[in-house]
């Protein structure tokens, strides 16, 4: 069996306050699961002392817990309320808070005690396919919380003969994926300082990492404006992802696709050429273009061989948009909370089940979708952000409203796309012991109908992890209009 040790890591320095942390309106709406479960792979030098590395990870995490105090807290019912049935939650900090950091050593484990992916070297050669990584083996934190007061985060260090796989899981009520990436950057900064002897008592990103007051204050003077097409709907507090129509989990397969920098540039240029032809003066970003391709090809794969009555006239697309850059004067880019809005659109394409008859028609479809995405993104100006937070605040029973409830993902034909391409996790330097990660993944969602655009790699390429029903995945893998853009898949 793999050697397993569970360590409770406390903040390095005494926290200034252990008062409950009030969550913002955006925090309250988020799915109450460990949706963000980052996996980072590091190649290790031959003969390196794993005990030393783990001690550096433990010590640097302890510093990070002091830098970002909410990490050692637990999600609990709002203490200001007399009845927990309201659904409002906050973060509680114990008098002696701590976080679970698990050490797991696979170097002496038998093959059957690990997973079908085998050794670290085999996983590296195969580009770290998440479908071959057993989430239960490399992470002690399940997707669905198993406690009434789940921890904000948990981490696990998995050692192999030539590598380390480090997992970080964060509760979505506490922060979004950008917030989780900021934790990893903070942790890397502290790890680098320890391994290279450049310790700094100052938090690397200042004291705005967890200051939620600014996000709350922004909406106080704004007029309420209900322009949200966000897939929000009433739901029991513990259920924020829609169940499949059959009431049982839908079988799904997970594949990660790599788009090279060259392919991404051509895709963007080709789509922008069509956009300029049909709508002079308009443009779309790389993210818009890639999301358009993802939605079109994955939706086509899912709708083929389905009967007309099995799907709506137009399947929907949802995507999260981080607004930290638009709140730059009020909110730190390293803010560790939720600062993303869910947007939902229906591309309303005629003959959505049919393959375009020519390359020109296909590019026209992609341009149509990409410009709709860009229109939704452009709506998110400061006034829109402030007024819609205020609007959500004023909704009766808003604490029981959840995102994605109105979408038919598992067992349906809607698609949820999350883009993390600009999180720059490959650039993080963890010091002499670890260096930079060679792969960044997210443990897959346990459902059909999701796509995650992973952080851009150092070569400029981008990987996309897709989760689809088996038949849909087979059709996608045989789709030449999809695979012609792909450098490799895993």
C-alpha positions in Angstrom: 0.0 0.0 0.0 1.1 3.6 -0.6 2.4 5.3 2.6 -0.2 7.8 3.8 0.2 10.5 6.5 -2.3 13.2 7.4 -0.9 16.4 8.7 -2.9 19.3 10.3 -1.1 22.5 9.2 -1.8 25.7 11.3 -1.1 29.3 10.2 2.6 30.3 10.8 1.7 33.4 12.6 -1.2 34.1 14.9 -4.2 35.4 13.0 -5.3 39.0 13.8 -8.9 37.9 14.1 -11.0 34.7 14.2 -14.3 36.5 13.7 -16.6 34.9 11.1 -15.9 36.1 7.6 -19.1 37.4 5.9 -19.5 36.1 2.4 -20.6 38.3 -0.5 -23.7 37.9 -2.7 -21.6 36.3 -5.4 -20.2 33.8 -2.8 -23.6 32.8 -1.7 -24.7 31.9 -5.2 -21.9 29.6 -6.1 -22.2 25.8 -6.3 -21.5 24.4 -2.8 -19.1 21.8 -4.0 -15.3 21.5 -4.4 -15.6 22.4 -8.1 -12.0 23.7 -8.4 -9.6 20.8 -7.8 -6.3 21.8 -9.2 -3.7 19.2 -10.1 -0.1 20.3 -10.7 2.6 17.9 -11.8 6.3 18.5 -11.0 9.3 16.4 -12.3 11.8 15.6 -9.5 15.6 15.2 -9.7 16.9 11.6 -9.2 17.7 11.0 -5.5 16.0 14.1 -4.1 14.8 13.8 -0.5 11.0 13.6 -0.6 10.8 14.2 3.2 12.6 17.6 2.7 10.3 18.6 -0.1 7.2 17.7 2.0 8.5 19.7 5.0 9.1 22.7 2.7 5.5 22.3 1.3 4.1 22.1 4.9 6.1 25.1 6.1 5.3 27.2 3.1 1.6 26.3 3.3 1.7 27.4 7.0 2.9 30.8 5.8 0.2 30.9 3.1 -2.5 30.2 5.8 -1.3 33.3 7.6 -1.2 35.3 4.4 -4.8 34.2 3.5 -6.6 33.5 6.8 -9.8 32.2 5.3 -8.1 29.1 4.0 -8.0 27.5 7.5 -11.7 28.2 8.0 -14.9 26.1 7.5 -18.1 26.8 5.6 -21.0 27.2 8.1 -24.4 28.7 8.6 -24.4 32.5 9.0 -24.1 33.1 12.8 -26.2 36.3 12.6 -29.3 34.3 11.7 -31.6 32.5 14.1 -32.5 29.7 11.6 -29.9 27.9 9.4 -32.7 27.0 7.0 -32.3 30.4 5.3 -29.3 29.0 3.4 -27.0 31.9 4.1 -23.5 30.9 4.9 -20.2 32.4 6.1 -16.6 31.2 7.0 -15.9 30.3 10.6 -12.4 30.3 12.0 -11.6 28.2 15.0 -9.4 29.5 17.9 -6.7 27.1 16.6 -7.5 26.8 12.9 -5.7 24.3 10.7 -5.8 22.7 7.2 -5.4 19.1 6.2 -2.3 18.4 4.1 -1.9 14.7 3.1 1.4 13.1 2.3 1.1 10.0 0.1 4.1 8.1 -1.2 3.6 5.8 -4.2 7.2 4.9 -4.7 6.9 1.6 -2.8 3.2 0.9 -3.8 2.3 -2.0 -6.0 0.8 -1.2 -9.4 -2.7 -2.2 -8.3 -2.5 0.3 -5.3 -2.0 3.2 -7.7 -4.2 3.6 -10.8 -4.3 2.5 -14.4 -2.1 5.4 -15.4 0.9 3.6 -13.8 4.1 5.4 -13.1 4.8 9.2 -13.1 6.9 8.8 -16.3 4.1 7.0 -18.1 1.7 9.7 -17.1 4.1 12.4 -18.3 4.6 10.7 -21.7 0.8 10.4 -22.1 0.4 14.1 -21.2 -1.2 13.4 -17.8 -4.6 12.1 -18.8 -7.0 12.9 -16.0 -9.2 10.0 -17.1 -6.4 7.7 -15.8 -5.9 9.5 -12.5 -8.0 8.2 -9.7 -9.3 11.3 -7.9 -9.9 9.3 -4.7 -6.2 8.3 -4.7 -4.6 11.7 -5.2 -7.0 13.9 -3.3 -8.6 13.5 0.2 -11.3 16.1 -0.7 -14.3 14.7 -2.6 -16.3 16.7 -5.1 -19.3 16.7 -2.8 -18.6 17.8 0.8 -19.1 15.1 3.4 -19.5 17.4 6.3 -22.1 20.0 7.4 -19.2 22.4 8.0 -16.7 21.5 5.2 -13.2 23.1 5.2 -12.4 25.9 2.8 -9.5 23.9 1.3 -7.6 20.7 1.5 -4.3 19.6 -0.2 -2.4 16.4 -0.9 1.2 15.8 -2.0 1.6 12.6 -4.0 5.2 11.4 -4.5 6.4 9.1 -7.2 9.9 7.9 -8.2 10.4 10.8 -10.6 7.7 13.3 -9.8 5.2 14.9 -7.5 1.5 15.4 -8.1 0.1 18.2 -5.9 -3.6 18.7 -5.6 -5.4 21.7 -4.1 -9.2 21.6 -3.6 -11.2 24.7 -2.6 -14.9 25.1 -1.8 -16.6 27.3 -4.4 -18.5 29.2 -1.8 -15.2 30.6 -0.6 -13.6 31.4 -4.0 -13.6 30.9 -7.7 -10.9 29.3 -9.8 -8.9 32.6 -10.1 -8.9 32.8 -6.3 -7.6 29.2 -6.1 -4.9 30.0 -8.6 -3.8 32.9 -6.4 -3.5 30.5 -3.5 -1.1 28.4 -5.6 0.9 31.5 -6.6 1.2 32.5 -2.9 2.2 29.0 -1.9 4.8 28.9 -4.7 6.2 32.3 -3.6 6.6 31.0 0.0 8.0 27.6 -1.2 10.6 29.4 -3.4 11.7 31.6 -0.5 12.2 28.5 1.8 14.1 26.5 -0.8 16.4 29.4 -1.8 16.7 31.1 1.6 15.0 34.3 0.6 12.3 34.4 3.3 10.1 37.5 3.5 7.7 38.2 6.4 5.4 40.2 4.1 2.5 38.6 2.3 3.5 38.5 -1.4 0.2 40.1 -2.7 -0.7 42.5 0.1 -3.7 42.5 2.4 -6.4 42.8 -0.2 -6.4 39.1 -1.0 -9.4 38.5 1.3 -10.9 41.9 1.8 -14.5 41.2 0.8 -15.8 44.6 2.1 -14.9 46.4 -1.1 -17.0 44.1 -3.3 -20.0 44.5 -1.0 -19.6 48.3 -0.8 -19.5 48.7 -4.6 -23.2 47.9 -5.0 -24.5 50.1 -2.2 -25.0 53.3 -4.3 -26.0 51.5 -7.5 -29.5 51.2 -8.7 -30.8 47.7 -8.9 -30.9 46.4 -12.5 -32.1 43.0 -13.4 -30.2 42.1 -16.6 -29.1 38.7 -15.5 -29.4 35.8 -17.8 -27.2 33.7 -15.6 -28.9 30.3 -15.2 -29.9 31.2 -11.6 -33.0 29.5 -10.2 -34.3 28.4 -6.8 -32.8 25.2 -5.4 -32.3 23.5 -2.1 -29.2 25.0 -0.4 -27.2 21.7 -0.6 -27.9 21.1 -4.3 -26.4 23.5 -6.8 -25.8 21.3 -9.9 -28.8 20.0 -11.8 -29.4 16.3 -11.6 -29.7 14.3 -14.8 -33.3 13.9 -16.0 -33.2 10.2 -15.1 -32.2 10.9 -11.6 -29.1 8.8 -11.8 -25.5 9.8 -12.7 -24.9 10.0 -16.5 -21.9 8.0 -17.8 -19.2 10.3 -19.1 -15.7 10.2 -20.5 -13.0 12.8 -20.1 -10.4 13.8 -22.7 -8.0 16.7 -22.7 -7.1 18.3 -26.1 -4.1 20.5 -26.8 -4.3 23.5 -29.1 -0.9 24.8 -30.2 -0.2 28.5 -30.2 -0.1 28.4 -34.0 -3.5 26.7 -34.2 -5.0 29.3 -31.8 -3.6 32.2 -33.8 -5.1 30.8 -37.0 -8.5 30.1 -35.5 -8.7 33.6 -34.1 -7.6 35.2 -37.4 -10.0 33.1 -39.5 -12.9 33.9 -37.3 -12.0 37.6 -37.1 -11.8 37.8 -40.9 -15.4 36.5 -41.1 -16.5 38.8 -38.3 -14.9 41.9 -40.1 -16.6 40.9 -43.3 -20.1 40.6 -41.8 -19.8 43.2 -39.0 -17.2 45.8 -39.8 -15.5 47.2 -36.7 -16.2 44.1 -34.5 -13.6 41.7 -33.2 -13.3 38.7 -31.0 -10.6 37.5 -28.6 -8.8 34.1 -28.6 -11.0 33.1 -25.7 -14.2 34.0 -27.7 -13.0 32.1 -30.8 -12.0 29.0 -28.8 -15.2 28.9 -26.8 -17.2 29.2 -30.1 -15.3 26.2 -31.6 -15.8 24.2 -28.4 -19.6 24.9 -28.2 -20.2 24.3 -31.9 -18.3 21.0 -32.3 -19.3 19.5 -28.9 -22.9 20.5 -29.3 -23.0 18.9 -32.8 -21.5 15.7 -31.4 -24.1 15.6 -28.7 -27.1 16.4 -30.9 -26.3 13.9 -33.7 -28.5 10.8 -33.7 -30.9 12.5 -31.2 -34.5 12.8 -32.1 -36.0 16.3 -32.6 -38.1 16.1 -29.5 -35.0 15.3 -27.4 -33.5 18.8 -27.7 -34.6 22.4 -27.8 -34.3 24.5 -30.9 -31.0 25.9 -29.7 -28.9 24.3 -27.0 -27.5 26.8 -24.5 -23.9 27.8 -23.6 -22.9 29.0 -20.1 -19.5 30.6 -19.3 -18.0 32.3 -16.3 -16.4 35.7 -16.8 -13.9 37.0 -14.2 -14.5 40.7 -13.5 -11.4 41.5 -11.4 -9.8 43.4 -14.2 -12.9 45.6 -14.6 -12.8 46.3 -10.8 -9.1 47.0 -10.8 -9.4 50.3 -8.8 -11.5 48.5 -6.1 -10.4 44.9 -6.1 -7.0 43.3 -6.1 -6.3 41.0 -9.1 -5.1 38.5 -6.4 -8.4 38.7 -4.5 -9.2 35.2 -3.1 -13.0 35.2 -3.3 -15.7 34.9 -6.0 -15.5 37.6 -8.6 -17.0 35.9 -11.6 -20.4 36.2 -13.3 -22.1 33.3 -15.0 -23.5 34.2 -18.4 -25.9 32.1 -20.5 -26.6 32.5 -24.2 -28.5 30.6 -26.8 -26.7 30.9 -30.2 -30.1 30.3 -32.0 -28.4 28.7 -34.9 -30.6 27.2 -37.7 -30.1 23.5 -38.4 -27.9 23.2 -35.3 -27.8 19.4 -35.8 -26.5 19.6 -39.3 -22.8 19.9 -40.3 -22.1 23.1 -42.3 -21.8 22.3 -46.0 -18.6 24.1 -46.6 -15.6 25.6 -44.7 -17.0 29.1 -45.4 -20.3 28.2 -43.9 -18.6 26.6 -40.8 -16.5 29.8 -40.3 -19.7 31.8 -40.5 -21.2 29.7 -37.8 -18.2 30.2 -35.5 -18.1 33.9 -36.2 -21.8 34.1 -35.3 -21.2 32.3 -32.0 -18.0 34.2 -31.1 -19.6 37.6 -31.6 -22.5 36.7 -29.3 -20.0 35.7 -26.7 -18.2 39.0 -27.1 -21.4 40.9 -26.8 -22.2 39.2 -23.5 -18.6 40.0 -22.2 -18.8 43.7 -23.3 -22.0 44.1 -21.3 -20.1 43.5 -18.1 -19.0 47.1 -17.4 -18.8 48.7 -14.0 -22.4 49.9 -13.9 -23.7 46.5 -14.9 -21.6 44.7 -12.2 -22.6 47.1 -9.5 -26.3 47.2 -10.3 -26.7 43.5 -10.8 -25.0 42.7 -7.5 -27.5 45.1 -5.9 -30.3 43.4 -7.9 -29.3 40.0 -6.6 -29.1 41.3 -3.0 -32.8 42.4 -3.2 -34.2 39.1 -4.4 -36.4 37.5 -1.8 -34.9 34.2 -0.6 -31.8 34.8 -2.7 -29.7 32.5 -0.5 -31.5 29.5 -1.9 -30.8 30.5 -5.5 -28.0 28.5 -7.3 -26.2 28.8 -10.6 -26.7 26.3 -13.5 -30.0 25.0 -12.1 -31.9 26.2 -15.3 -29.5 24.4 -17.6 -29.8 20.8 -19.0 -26.2 19.6 -18.7 -26.1 16.0 -17.7 -28.7 14.2 -19.7 -29.4 17.3 -21.8 -27.7 19.3 -24.5 -26.6 22.5 -22.8 -22.8 23.0 -22.3 -20.9 24.7 -19.5 -17.6 26.2 -20.5 -15.1 27.6 -17.9 -12.0 29.4 -19.1 -8.8 29.6 -17.0 -6.5 30.3 -19.9 -5.0 33.5 -18.3 -4.2 32.2 -14.8 -0.5 31.9 -15.6 0.1 28.9 -13.3 2.8 27.4 -15.5 4.9 30.6 -14.8 4.8 29.9 -11.0 8.3 29.1 -9.7 8.3 26.8 -6.7 12.0 27.2 -6.1 15.0 24.9 -6.4 13.2 21.8 -5.1 10.3 21.8 -7.6 10.8 24.5 -10.2 7.8 25.1 -12.5 4.9 22.7 -13.0 5.1 20.6 -16.1 1.3 20.0 -16.2 -1.8 21.7 -14.8 -5.1 19.8 -14.7 -8.4 19.9 -12.8 -10.0 16.7 -11.5 -13.0 16.3 -13.8 -16.6 17.1 -12.9 -18.6 14.0 -12.4 -21.1 14.8 -15.2 -21.7 15.1 -18.9 -21.7 18.6 -20.5 -18.6 20.4 -19.2 -15.5 21.9 -20.8 -12.6 23.6 -19.0 -10.0 25.7 -20.8 -6.9 25.2 -18.8 -4.2 27.8 -18.1 -2.0 28.7 -21.1 1.2 26.7 -21.1 4.7 28.1 -21.5 4.8 27.3 -25.3 1.6 29.5 -25.8 -0.6 26.5 -26.3 -3.9 25.8 -24.5 -5.4 22.5 -23.3 -9.1 21.9 -23.0 -10.6 19.2 -20.8 -14.0 17.9 -22.0 -16.5 15.7 -20.2 -19.1 14.1 -22.4 -21.3 11.0 -22.6 -19.5 8.1 -24.3 -21.4 8.2 -27.6 -20.8 12.0 -27.8 -17.1 11.7 -27.1 -16.7 9.0 -29.8 -18.3 11.4 -32.3 -16.1 14.2 -31.2 -13.0 12.1 -31.5 -14.0 11.3 -35.1 -14.8 14.9 -36.0 -12.1 16.1 -38.4 -13.3 19.7 -38.1 -12.3 19.5 -34.4 -9.3 17.3 -34.5 -7.6 19.3 -37.3 -6.9 22.0 -34.7 -5.6 19.6 -32.1 -1.9 19.0 -31.4 -2.4 16.0 -29.2 -5.0 14.5 -26.8 -4.8 12.7 -23.5 
